[in-house]
């Protein structure tokens, strides 16, 4: 169930509310009994509720937003009808973000966010506070830059500083527009309270012997985009990312969360394009070659080297329809390569009136069987239908 309400209280003030609730049950194989034998009588239950309230205030010089969000999560697994794992927790977040135009060439973005993770089933919690700022500039005509910095104070893992720099330059050519862009940034992620608790209370060796620490990342990308006309463009992007001491789940023995001490890499090229044939037909596509290696130089599991998407979009009066083929190739599992696969998705929308529309989509339309991880089948054909009313 999902609900979203937005109210324009005044010309400058907009109030928002979003709520979402998911409730699911599942069956799976290969779970452990109390005697550590394997059973195929395994069930799971999952419930999650999210809500967010916000206030957005527009000024002549910029924008100010204050928001509060909360997530409530409950998970439980059963082996042969008996509870084998249970956890319940919350995530609360308060965030403030503002932007102010200093002059025609420079805008500053700034903010504070506070987050508390809590596992209420075991009475544990942790807070993290972040402060950030970014300067967005157009130093000369068509030369754009951003420079941002973030400071985080984590209750369990201390203080950290990360930053990001980016730039873009646009040439107006007789044949169209050419844009060269680039970015470099750093980041970090502390182990979640759930990951730490799982290893301590439910994990076993080797995961139970690991004292998880934060993982850090740095990377850059360079892109060149050519736009000959509205709705049509082609872009090529080169990216290079490095992750230090990545946190991963042990998919070999399922002992818990492990830390890959060392540097994992992800390097490759992405091609992106869109062609507006006419007012009705548009073709969109992208291809990614990703050379992702773990700390030992082997291909990272579940990171396919080749990913591609190709879509055909049709618009005519009140009808919008799209067909997409998703292709995945050259991926590996824990101990063996995974089969290549391609899936077809279909979607459509019909505007009954200016205010009322009906939409639907079918994912994996041909009900193809495939695996994104070793021995884990993915779901088959899935259909969704809905209505939208705007007033």
N, C-alpha and C positions, 0 to 999 in steps of 0.2 A: 504494500500500500504506500502510495506516495502522494503528498499534498504540498502545494506551493502557493503562497499568497503574497502579493506585493501591493502596498497601499501608498499612494502619493498623498501624504498628509498635508503638505504645502507645496508651493512651487519649488522649494529648495530641499525639502525633507521627504525621503522615501523610506518606509518601514517594510521589512521583509520577514517572512516566516516560512521555513521549509521543514517538513517532517517525512520520515521514511521508516517503514517497518518491514523486516524480512523474517520469515519463519520457515524453516526447512527441516526435512528428515531424509536420511540416506541409508543405504545398505552397502557394505563393502566386504572384501575378503582379507584373509591373512592378518587377523588381529591375535593378540596373545591372551591366553587364559591366566588365571592366578597361578597355575603351575608352570607357566612359561611354555606351554604347548601352543601349537597353531590351531586356530579355529576360523571357520568361514561364516560363522553366525555372528556377524558384526553389524552394529547399527550406530547411527550418529544423529544428534539433534542439535539444531543451531537456531538462535534467535538474536536479532540485532535491531535496535531502535536508534535512529539518529534524528536530532532536531537542531535547528539553528535559527536564531533571531538576530536581526541586524537593523541598524539605522544608518542611512547614507545621507550626508548633507553636502549639497553643492554650493560652492562659492564662486565668485567671478575669477578668483585666482587659483582655484583648485577644488579638491574634493576631500571630505573627511568621512571615514566609516568606522563604526564600532560594532562588534559582533560577539555573540556568545554561542557556543555549540557544545553539545554533549552527545556521547555515544554510549549505549549500554549493550553489552555483549554477554551471551551465555552459551557455552558449549558443553556437551556431554556425550561421551561414547559408551556403548554397551557391548559386552562380550557375553554371548549366550544368555541375554536378558539381564545380566547384572552390570551395574555401573562400573566402568573401568577407568574413566577419566572425567573430571568435572572442573570447570573453571567459570568464574563470573567476574566481570569487571566493567569499568567505566573509563572513558577518556573525556575530560573537560578542557575546553579551550576558550580563552578570551583574547581577542585580537583587535588592535587599533592600527589603521593604516591611513596615511594622508599624503596628498601631493599638492605642492604649491609652485606656481610659476614665478620664478624670480624675475624673468624678463622674457622677451620673445625667443631668446636662444637657449635658456636654461630652465629646467624644472627639477625640483628635488622631491624625492619620494622617501618617506620615513615611516617607521612603525615599531610597535612592541607587540609581542605575543607571549602569552603564559599558558602552559599546558600541564595538566596533572593526569598521569596514568594511575589507575588504582585496580588492584585485584581484590575485589570486595569479599570473595569467598575465602581468602586467607589474610585479610586485613593488612594489605601492603599497598604502598603508594610511592610515587616519585614525581617531582615537579621539574620543569625546565622553563627558563625565561630567555627570550631572544629579543635583541635590539638590532635594527638594521636601518640603513640609509643608502640611497642611490641618487647619483647626479646624472640626469639625462640632458644632453647638449647637442646643439647644431652649431658648431664653431664657425663654419663657413657654409655657404649654400650647398645643400645636398651631402654634407658630411655629418653623420650622426654618431654619437658615442654614448656609452653608459659606463659608469664606474660605481660598483656597489660593494658594500662590506656588511657582514653580519657577525654579531657577537652572541654566543650561546652560553648560558650557565646552567649545567645539568647537576641536579642534586647528588647523583651518584658518580658522575664521570667528569665533573669539573668544568673549567672554562675553555672555550674554543673560539677561534676566529677564522672565518672563511670569506672569500671575496670572489667577484666576477667582473670581468672587463669585456666590453663588446664594442664593435664599430661597424659602420656600413657607409658606403659611398655609392651614389646613384648618378649614372651618366644618362642624359637625355640625348638619344641618337635619332637619326632620321628614320631608322628601321624600327625603333621602339625604345624601351627602357632597359638599361643594363645595371644590375646591382651586385656589388662585391661586398661580402660581409664576413665577419669573423668574431670568435668569442673564445675566452679562456676563463676557466673557473675552478674553484676548489669546493669541497663539501665534506661533510662527515655525518655519520649516523651512529648514535649510541645504541647498544643492545636494548631491545624493548624489555619492559618489566615481564612480559609474558615469556620471552625467550630465556631470560635469566631464571625465572621460576620453573619453567619446564625442565631445564637441565637439573636444577636442584631437587625437585620433588618427584619428577617422573622419568628423568633420563637415567641412563646407565653408561658404563664405560664404552667408548672413549668420551662421550659428550659430558658425562657427569664429572669428569676430571678437568674440564676446560673452564677457566675463568675468563668469560667473554669480556672483550674490551671494544671500544668504538672502532668502526671501520672508516677509512678516509679515502677520498677520491680527488682526482684532478684530471682535467681534460680540456681539449680545444677542438674547434671546428672551423672550417673555412668553406664558404659557399659562394657560388656565382649563379645569378638568376637573370634570364632574359625574358622580357615581356613584350612581344610584338604588338599585342592589342588586348583590349579588355576581355578577361575570361580565358586568355591563352598565355601560357608561360612554360618554360622549361628551366630546371635548376639542377645543379650538381653540387654535392656536399661531401667533403672529406672530414672524417671525425677520428679522434684518437682519445681514448679514456683509459685511465689506470685506477685500479681499486686496491688499496692496501688493507690486508687482513680482513677480507670479506667474511661476513657471517652467513653460513649456509646450513641447511638442514641435512643431516646425515641420511642420504637416500640409499646407502649400502646396507646398514644394519638398523636404521631407524632409532639410533640411540639418543638423538636429540640434536641440539644446535652446535655446530663446530665452527672453528675459526681457521680459515685458510691463511696461515702466516706467510706473507710474501706479497708479490704484486701480480694481480690478474689484469689482463688487458682486453680492450675491445677496440678494434681499428677497422675502418672500412670506408666504403663509398656509398652514397645514396643518390639515386636519380629520381627526380620528381617532375611530373609534367601534367598539363591540362590543356585540352584543345576544345574550344567552343566552336563547333562546326557551324552552327547557326543558332537562332534563338531557341530552338527546341532541343537540339542534341549536343551533349558534351561528353567527351571521353577524358577520364582521369586515370592516372597510373603512378605507381612508384615501385622502385626496386632497391633493395639494400643488400650489399655484400658486407658481411660482418665476420672478421677474423678474430674470434674471441677465444683467448687462451687462459688456462688456469695458472696457478703459481708454478706448476711443473712443466709448463709449455704445451700441455695437451689441450685439445679442444674442450671448451667448457660445455658441460652437459646442458641440454635443453636450450642451447643457443644456436639456432640454425645459421649456417653461413649464407644461405640464400633465402630472401623473403621478397615476395612480390604481390601487388594488388592491382587489379585492373577493373575499372568501373565504366559503365555506360549509363548516362543520366538522360532522361527524357522529360521535358516539360511542355504541356500544352493546355492552355486555359486553366481549368481547375485541377488538372491531373499532374502529378509528379511521380515518376517511377524510376527505379534504379536497380541494376543487376551488377553484382560484384563477384569476381573470382579471387580467392585468396590462395596463394601458393607458397609452400614451405618445403625446403630441400636441404639436404646435407646437415642433418642434426644427429647428435649422439645421445644415447642414454647412459646409464651407469656402466654397463659392460659391453654394449653393442650399439651399432648405428640404428637410428630410427628410420622407418620407411618415409619416403617423400609423400606428400599428399596435397591435394587441392580441394577447396570447398567453394560452393556457390551460395551466395546470399541474395535474397530478393526483398525489395521494399517498395511501398507505394503509399501515396497520400492523395485524398480527394477532398477538395474544399466544397462542402455542400452549400455554405453561404459564406459571407465575409467573416462571420464570427465562429462558424462551426465546421469542423473538419473531421474526417475519419482516416486513420492510418493503420498500417499493418506491415509486418516483416516476417520473413522466413529465413532462419539461419540454418546453414548446412542443408539446403533445399533437397539435395539428392540422397540424404540420409547416409552419408559416407562414414565408414568406420575408420578411425585413425588414432594415433597415439602421439601426444605431445611430451610424454614422459614414459619411461620403460614400464610396461605392465599396468599402465593406467589408461583405460579407455576413456575417450572423451564422449560427451553426450551426442546423440544423433540429431535428427531434425527437430527444430524448435520453432513454434509459431507464436506470434504476438499480435494482438489487435487492440486498438484503443481509439478514443475520441478526444477531441480538444475543443474547448469553448472559450473564446476570449471576449471580454466585454469591458 
